Amino acid sequence: MIISGAGIAGLALAQQLHAHGAQVTMIEKAAGPRTAGYMLDFFGPGYDAAEAMGVLPGILRLGYQVDELAYCDESGRRRAGLRYATFAKAAGGRVVSIMRPDLERVLRDQLPAGVDLRHATTISAVDNRADGVTVTLDDASTLVADLLVGCDGVHSGVRALVFGPDSGFVRYLGLHTAAFTFEDPPAHAEVAGRFCLTDTLHRTMGFYALRDGRVAVFAVHPSADRTLPADPRAALRAQYRALGWITPRALAACPPPEQLYYDHVAQVQMPSWSRGRVALLGDAAYAVSLLAGQGASLAVAGAYVLAEHLAQSASIEAGLAGYERVLRPVVLDKQATGRKSRRWFLPATRTQRWLRRASLAVAGLPLADRLVAVALVGKPTAMIAEQARRTGVSG
């Protein structure tokens, strides 16, 4: 098997395929592990899959237990909030916050020694045949395998080579996002134990306190531009300079582009996640966007489901069909939740902001807490990993 991409989806898939006896080669364009990324809430089907794979203890060890989501005004005064206990209750208590690079680190640390991981390498061509696939690498060498899986993100190179240009599959949601870390002891003390977001219109910046003393920053703002700025640091300073509280200090400490995560907010919607002996997984196949909040979870869950179906099916084609049959309904629900949550996440009017504040104010009341949680994360999902075990996967 060949996997393109050594992010969350690719690392999880490599581990599970190897556990089933497959020979795995991973191709990754980056020269080494990425260090930029944002804090994410890890829950739902991916949490269950991580437990089944044996990587959950490592995730919990590097994760954070946050007390509250708080919306703060220009002076840092709390205007609205949601206790994480309410959110955790909707997830059955099975939720942990973790930095994206740390989640990759857990998966990478448990990658079996038998997996051939090649950094600073890209795929330049794909020969997709009925009996297998041949990939040509950027050094003109070739690899032959039974299956190629593209786990290379929203801007997937494998998808472009095999399925066609991104324009037919990527749905831009009209937002740009960024993430970075900086050091500021007073800010760290002020946000410790909370995820604090600016209670602002049109754009928001959020802050987490990390255990090493840094503050993690997360930012989202509207933009119709489908190209990324040549200087993302300058773009951030222009977009957020009017915000108060911690924001000016964060912008002043914004790192250079190579240490800064900056991208579109987008979903990937495809009629099929496989073609011949090439399949897609994670954001490359079904990005739900940060508005839905379960991209990492669905990457791990999808990896587990795909590996289980490939291992238990009479043919690769049957395994790919089973993987998509199980996971697609879940993905569609999460994508719909993400699109619906934009006004909640990034209000454009004072009325929308007031409605968010009012909803959070009643979230602790009986029944209301569950309604708010479902509005944020979508309907509860049965354990995808267990579904994969139980699904009839005959040829």
C-alpha positions as CSV (number, residue, x, y, z in Angstrom):
1,M,0.0,0.0,0.0
2,I,1.1,3.6,-0.7
3,I,-0.1,6.5,1.4
4,S,0.4,10.1,0.3
5,G,0.5,12.4,3.3
6,A,2.0,11.9,6.8
7,G,-0.6,14.0,8.6
8,I,-3.3,12.7,11.0
9,A,-5.2,10.6,8.4
10,G,-2.1,9.1,6.8
11,L,-0.3,8.2,10.1
12,A,-3.5,6.6,11.5
13,L,-4.0,4.6,8.3
14,A,-0.4,3.4,8.1
15,Q,-0.6,2.1,11.7
16,Q,-3.8,0.2,11.1
17,L,-2.8,-1.2,7.7
18,H,0.5,-2.4,9.2
19,A,-1.4,-4.0,12.1
20,H,-3.3,-6.1,9.5
21,G,-0.1,-7.2,7.8
22,A,0.1,-4.8,4.9
23,Q,3.4,-3.5,3.6
24,V,3.1,0.3,3.7
25,T,5.1,3.1,2.1
26,M,4.3,6.7,3.1
27,I,5.1,9.7,0.8
28,E,5.3,13.2,2.5
29,K,6.2,16.4,0.7
30,A,7.3,18.2,3.9
31,A,10.9,17.8,5.0
32,G,9.8,16.8,8.5
33,P,7.0,16.9,11.0
34,R,4.9,20.1,10.9
35,T,5.0,22.3,14.0
36,A,2.2,24.8,13.1
37,G,-1.4,24.2,13.8
38,Y,-4.3,25.0,16.1
39,M,-5.9,23.5,19.2
40,L,-8.8,21.1,18.3
41,D,-11.4,19.3,20.3
42,F,-11.0,15.5,19.7
43,F,-14.2,13.5,20.3
44,G,-16.8,11.4,18.5
45,P,-16.0,8.5,16.2
46,G,-12.3,9.4,16.1
47,Y,-12.1,9.1,19.9
48,D,-13.6,5.6,19.7
49,A,-11.2,4.6,16.9
50,A,-8.2,6.0,18.7
51,E,-9.1,3.8,21.7
52,A,-9.5,0.7,19.6
53,M,-6.1,1.4,18.0
54,G,-4.4,1.8,21.3
55,V,-3.3,5.4,20.8
56,L,-5.8,7.1,23.1
57,P,-3.6,7.1,26.2
58,G,-1.0,9.1,24.4
59,I,-3.6,11.6,23.2
60,L,-4.9,12.0,26.7
61,R,-1.4,12.5,28.0
62,L,-0.7,15.4,25.6
63,G,-4.2,16.8,25.7
64,Y,-5.8,19.5,27.8
65,Q,-8.9,19.6,29.9
66,V,-10.5,23.0,29.4
67,D,-12.9,24.4,31.9
68,E,-14.8,26.8,29.7
69,L,-15.3,28.4,26.3
70,A,-15.5,32.1,27.0
71,Y,-16.4,35.1,24.8
72,C,-14.6,38.2,26.0
73,D,-15.0,41.9,25.0
74,E,-12.4,44.5,24.1
75,S,-11.3,44.8,27.7
76,G,-11.2,41.0,28.4
77,R,-14.5,41.0,30.3
78,R,-16.4,37.7,29.9
79,R,-19.7,38.4,28.0
80,A,-20.8,34.8,27.4
81,G,-19.6,31.3,27.8
82,L,-20.2,27.6,27.9
83,R,-18.8,25.2,30.5
84,Y,-16.9,22.4,28.8
85,A,-18.8,20.0,31.1
86,T,-21.9,20.8,29.0
87,F,-20.1,20.1,25.8
88,A,-18.4,17.0,27.2
89,K,-21.8,15.7,28.4
90,A,-23.1,15.7,24.8
91,A,-20.0,13.7,23.8
92,G,-20.5,11.2,26.6
93,G,-17.6,12.6,28.5
94,R,-15.2,11.4,25.8
95,V,-13.5,14.6,24.7
96,V,-10.1,16.1,25.0
97,S,-8.5,19.3,23.6
98,I,-5.1,18.8,21.9
99,M,-2.8,20.8,19.7
100,R,-2.9,19.4,16.1
101,P,0.9,18.9,16.0
102,D,0.7,17.0,19.3
103,L,-2.0,14.7,17.9
104,E,0.3,14.0,14.9
105,R,3.2,13.4,17.3
106,V,1.2,10.7,19.2
107,L,0.4,8.9,15.9
108,R,3.9,9.3,14.6
109,D,5.5,8.0,17.8
110,Q,3.5,4.8,17.5
111,L,4.2,4.3,13.8
112,P,5.5,0.8,13.4
113,A,9.2,0.5,12.4
114,G,8.2,-1.5,9.3
115,V,6.5,1.5,7.7
116,D,8.7,3.2,5.1
117,L,8.2,6.9,5.6
118,R,9.8,9.1,3.0
119,H,9.9,12.9,3.7
120,A,10.6,15.6,1.2
121,T,9.1,13.5,-1.6
122,T,6.1,14.1,-3.9
123,I,4.1,12.1,-6.4
124,S,4.3,13.5,-9.9
125,A,2.3,10.9,-11.8
126,V,-0.2,8.0,-11.2
127,D,-0.9,5.0,-13.4
128,N,-4.2,3.8,-12.1
129,R,-5.0,0.3,-13.4
130,A,-7.6,-2.4,-12.6
131,D,-5.0,-4.6,-11.0
132,G,-2.9,-2.1,-9.1
133,V,-1.3,1.3,-9.3
134,T,2.1,2.7,-10.2
135,V,3.2,6.1,-8.9
136,T,6.1,8.1,-10.2
137,L,8.0,10.2,-7.6
138,D,9.7,13.5,-8.1
139,D,13.1,11.9,-8.4
140,A,11.7,9.8,-11.4
141,S,11.7,6.6,-9.4
142,T,8.5,4.5,-9.3
143,L,6.6,2.4,-6.8
144,V,4.0,-0.3,-7.5
145,A,1.2,-1.3,-5.1
146,D,-2.2,-2.7,-4.8
147,L,-3.7,0.6,-3.6
148,L,-2.7,4.3,-3.3
149,V,-4.5,6.3,-0.6
150,G,-4.4,10.1,-0.8
151,C,-4.3,11.5,2.7
152,D,-2.7,14.8,1.6
153,G,-5.3,17.4,2.8
154,V,-7.8,19.8,1.3
155,H,-5.3,20.7,-1.5
156,S,-4.6,17.1,-2.3
157,G,-2.1,16.4,-5.1
158,V,-3.4,12.8,-5.5
159,R,-6.9,14.0,-5.9
160,A,-5.8,16.5,-8.6
161,L,-3.8,13.8,-10.5
162,V,-6.5,11.2,-10.4
163,F,-9.9,12.9,-10.0
164,G,-9.3,16.2,-11.7
165,P,-9.0,19.9,-10.7
166,D,-10.0,21.1,-7.3
167,S,-12.7,23.4,-8.6
168,G,-15.2,20.6,-8.9
169,F,-14.7,19.3,-5.4
170,V,-13.6,22.1,-3.0
171,R,-16.4,24.3,-1.6
172,Y,-14.9,27.5,-0.2
173,L,-16.9,28.9,2.7
174,G,-15.7,32.5,2.3
175,L,-13.3,32.4,5.3
176,H,-9.6,32.4,6.0
177,T,-8.1,31.0,9.1
178,A,-4.7,31.2,10.9
179,A,-3.0,29.7,13.9
180,F,0.3,30.3,15.7
181,T,1.8,30.5,19.2
182,F,3.6,33.2,21.1
183,E,5.0,33.9,24.6
184,D,3.2,36.4,26.9
185,P,3.1,35.4,30.6
186,P,0.3,37.9,31.6
187,A,-1.9,36.7,28.7
188,H,-1.1,33.1,29.6
189,A,-2.3,33.6,33.2
190,E,-5.4,35.4,32.0
191,V,-6.7,32.7,29.7
192,A,-5.4,29.6,31.6
193,G,-7.9,26.8,31.8
194,R,-10.2,28.5,29.2
195,F,-10.6,28.8,25.5
196,C,-11.2,32.6,25.1
197,L,-12.6,34.1,21.9
198,T,-13.1,37.7,21.1
199,D,-16.8,38.6,21.2
200,T,-16.5,40.5,18.0
201,L,-18.4,40.8,14.7
202,H,-17.1,39.6,11.4
203,R,-13.8,38.2,12.7
204,T,-12.6,36.5,15.8
205,M,-9.4,35.6,17.5
206,G,-9.1,32.9,20.2
207,F,-6.5,32.1,22.8
208,Y,-5.5,28.9,24.7
209,A,-2.8,28.7,27.4
210,L,-0.3,25.8,26.8
211,R,1.5,23.9,29.5
212,D,4.9,25.1,28.3
213,G,4.0,28.7,28.9
214,R,3.1,29.7,25.3
215,V,-0.3,31.0,24.2
216,A,-1.9,29.3,21.2
217,V,-3.7,31.7,18.8
218,F,-6.6,30.9,16.5
219,A,-8.1,33.4,14.0
220,V,-10.9,33.4,11.5
221,H,-12.1,36.2,9.2
222,P,-14.2,36.5,6.0
223,S,-12.5,36.7,2.6
224,A,-13.8,36.0,-0.9
225,D,-10.2,35.7,-2.1
226,R,-9.5,32.1,-3.1
227,T,-5.8,32.8,-3.3
228,L,-3.7,32.9,-0.1
229,P,-1.7,36.1,0.7
230,A,1.9,36.2,-0.1
231,D,2.6,37.6,3.4
232,P,0.1,36.0,5.8
233,R,1.6,37.8,8.8
234,A,0.9,41.2,7.2
235,A,-2.6,40.0,6.2
236,L,-3.3,39.0,9.8
237,R,-2.2,42.4,11.1
238,A,-4.3,44.2,8.6
239,Q,-7.4,42.1,9.4
240,Y,-7.3,42.1,13.2
241,R,-5.5,45.4,14.1
242,A,-8.8,46.9,15.3
243,L,-9.4,44.2,17.9
244,G,-8.5,44.9,21.5
245,W,-7.5,43.0,24.6
246,I,-4.8,40.4,23.9
247,T,-5.0,40.8,20.2
248,P,-2.4,43.6,19.7
249,R,0.2,41.7,21.6
250,A,-0.5,38.5,19.7
251,L,-0.2,40.4,16.4
252,A,3.1,42.0,17.4
253,A,4.5,38.6,18.3
254,C,3.2,36.9,15.1
255,P,5.9,34.5,13.8
256,P,7.3,34.4,10.2
257,P,5.3,32.5,7.6
258,E,7.2,29.2,8.0
259,Q,6.0,29.1,11.6
260,L,2.5,30.2,10.8
261,Y,-0.5,28.1,9.8
262,Y,-2.7,30.0,7.3
263,D,-5.4,28.5,4.9
264,H,-8.9,28.7,3.5
265,V,-11.9,27.4,5.4
266,A,-13.3,24.9,3.0
267,Q,-15.2,21.6,2.6
268,V,-14.5,18.8,0.1
269,Q,-17.5,17.2,-1.5
270,M,-17.0,14.4,-3.9
271,P,-19.4,11.9,-5.6
272,S,-17.0,9.1,-4.8
273,W,-13.9,8.7,-2.6
274,S,-12.2,6.1,-4.8
275,R,-11.5,5.5,-8.5
276,G,-10.0,2.2,-9.5
277,R,-7.0,1.5,-7.2
278,V,-6.8,5.0,-5.8
279,A,-8.8,6.2,-2.7
280,L,-8.9,9.4,-0.7
281,L,-9.1,9.7,3.1
282,G,-9.5,12.6,5.6
283,D,-9.6,16.2,4.3
284,A,-8.6,15.0,0.8
285,A,-11.9,13.2,0.5
286,Y,-14.3,14.8,2.9
287,A,-13.0,17.9,4.7
288,V,-15.8,19.1,7.0
289,S,-14.1,22.5,7.8
290,L,-13.1,23.9,11.2
291,L,-16.7,25.2,11.6
292,A,-17.8,21.6,12.0
293,G,-15.0,20.9,14.5
294,Q,-14.5,17.2,13.8
295,G,-11.9,17.0,11.0
296,A,-9.3,15.2,13.1
297,S,-11.8,12.9,14.5
298,L,-13.1,11.9,11.1
299,A,-9.6,11.5,9.8
300,V,-8.8,8.9,12.5
301,A,-12.2,7.2,12.3
302,G,-12.0,7.1,8.5
303,A,-8.5,5.5,8.7
304,Y,-9.7,2.8,11.1
305,V,-12.9,2.1,9.0
306,L,-10.9,1.9,5.8
307,A,-8.3,-0.4,7.2
308,E,-10.8,-2.7,8.7
309,H,-12.9,-3.0,5.5
310,L,-9.8,-3.6,3.4
311,A,-8.6,-6.3,5.8
312,Q,-12.0,-8.1,6.1
313,S,-13.2,-7.8,2.5
314,A,-12.8,-10.3,-0.3
315,S,-11.4,-7.6,-2.6
316,I,-10.0,-4.1,-2.5
317,E,-13.0,-2.8,-4.4
318,A,-15.4,-4.3,-1.8
319,G,-13.4,-2.8,1.0
320,L,-13.4,0.7,-0.5
321,A,-17.2,0.4,-1.1
322,G,-17.8,-0.6,2.5
323,Y,-15.6,2.2,3.9
324,E,-17.6,4.8,2.0
325,R,-20.9,3.2,2.8
326,V,-20.2,3.4,6.6
327,L,-18.6,6.8,6.7
328,R,-20.4,9.0,4.1
329,P,-23.6,9.6,6.1
330,V,-21.6,10.7,9.1
331,V,-19.5,13.1,7.0
332,L,-22.6,14.6,5.3
333,D,-24.2,15.3,8.7
334,K,-21.0,17.0,10.0
335,Q,-20.6,19.1,6.9
336,A,-24.2,20.3,7.1
337,T,-23.6,21.2,10.8
338,G,-20.5,23.2,9.8
339,R,-22.3,25.2,7.2
340,K,-25.2,26.0,9.6
341,S,-22.9,27.1,12.4
342,R,-21.3,30.0,10.5
343,R,-23.6,32.7,12.0
344,W,-23.1,31.3,15.4
345,F,-19.3,31.0,15.0
346,L,-18.8,34.4,13.3
347,P,-21.8,36.7,13.7
348,A,-22.1,39.5,11.2
349,T,-24.7,41.6,13.1
350,R,-25.3,42.7,16.7
351,T,-28.5,40.7,16.7
352,Q,-26.7,37.5,15.7
353,R,-24.2,38.1,18.5
354,W,-26.9,38.7,21.0
355,L,-28.6,35.5,20.0
356,R,-25.4,33.6,20.6
357,R,-25.0,35.2,24.0
358,A,-28.6,34.3,24.9
359,S,-28.2,30.7,23.7
360,L,-25.1,30.3,25.8
361,A,-26.8,31.8,28.8
362,V,-29.5,29.2,28.9
363,A,-27.2,26.3,27.9
364,G,-26.9,25.1,31.5
365,L,-30.7,24.6,31.8
366,P,-32.2,21.1,31.5
367,L,-32.7,20.1,27.8
368,A,-31.3,23.3,26.6
369,D,-27.7,22.1,27.1
370,R,-28.2,19.2,24.8
371,L,-29.9,21.4,22.1
372,V,-26.9,23.8,22.2
373,A,-24.4,21.0,22.1
374,V,-26.1,19.4,19.1
375,A,-26.2,22.8,17.3
376,L,-22.5,23.0,17.8
377,V,-21.3,19.4,17.0
378,G,-24.2,17.8,15.1
379,K,-26.1,14.6,16.0
380,P,-24.4,12.0,18.2
381,T,-22.6,9.4,16.2
382,A,-22.3,5.7,17.0
383,M,-18.8,4.4,17.2
384,I,-17.6,4.1,13.6
385,A,-14.9,1.7,14.5
386,E,-17.5,-0.7,15.9
387,Q,-19.7,-0.2,12.9
388,A,-16.7,-1.3,10.7
389,R,-16.4,-4.5,12.8
390,R,-20.0,-5.4,12.5
391,T,-20.7,-4.4,8.8
392,G,-21.0,-7.4,6.5
393,V,-17.8,-7.0,4.4
394,S,-17.9,-10.0,2.1
395,G,-16.9,-9.6,-1.6
